Amino acid sequence: MLKTLKITVAAEDSVAYDSNLLGQHGISLLLTANSGPGEKNILVDVAQDPEALLANFEKMGIAPACIDAIVLTHCHYDHTRGLARILQAIDRDDIPVIAHPDLFRLNFLRTPFLRHVGVMPGDLQPQIENAGGVLFLTRDPLEIMPGLMTTGEVERTTEFEDPGIDLCTIEKGRVKTDAMTDDISLVANMEGNGLVVVTGCCHAGVVNVLAQARRMTGVKKTVGLLGGLHLVEASDERIKKTVAGIGDVGPDWVYAGHCTGFRAQVALYNRFKEHFSPLQTGMVIDIT
């Protein structure tokens, strides 16, 4: 279990009032986790503008060299673009980069025009490895350190959750719907407290993710939920069911932003009141 966890929002779509930090479409979270003998820094996603992310690091007093591992929650460019540049800034040759094996597939939209939205040239496997990354590509949950693990592929059990966007891929020359099976999240098991679930976009569905976290750990208490929930284009009915599903799990607090969408944020605020907050670049959440 983790003794302490600090989550620093290094990049997000919005910034706090009167902030000198840079916002961008995407998300990047720095998790500083302590399980007893020492702490480790895990970067979750890198958003899409590495120079803006590095500028925020400098303004927030974060040295890239402190990063011990990187988790990519899924393939999309607003979570992965500039990874090789960030690895170069870390300047080591042994940085674990944890993701799903399908990370580098073609992933595209057809409206309003054909457009690839997955991992971009410059951040493919050779560039990652040349910049010092060691790829850990697995469908299974992976323990990063005692008390902190990835979900691996998330079991889809709800009838109302879907990837939230009409994405496609090509397999064996055939165009097919992309179910975003590469979507993973992180689960922190806090000593004497419960679970903290950290998401990128939740294309797997946040209710599915919360259920998987509880199944994996055997821990029923969820302390908090933080990240993107990809409800920006969801129907009011899906938002209603999603908020009810989160409420059934009963986290003490929810911080949601990036792809969550204004209507879903309003619904979450109405359900959780002062225990909900929109994510903003520069936020720091300490959990003990």
Secondary structure, DSSP 4 states (H G I P E B T S, - for coil): -BSEEEEEEEE-S-B-TT--SPP-SS-EEEEEEE-SS-EEEEEE---S-HHHHHHHHHHHT--GGG--EEE--SS-HHHHTTHHHHHHHHT-S-EEEEE-TTTTS--EE-SSS-EE-SSPTTSSHHHHHHTTEEEEE-SS--EEETTEEE--SPP---SS---SS--EEEETTEEEE---TT---EEEEETTTEEEEE-S--TT-HHHHHHHHHHHH----EEEEEEE---TT--HHHHHHHHHHHHHH--SEEEEETTS-HHHHHHHHHHHGGGEEE--BT-EEEE-
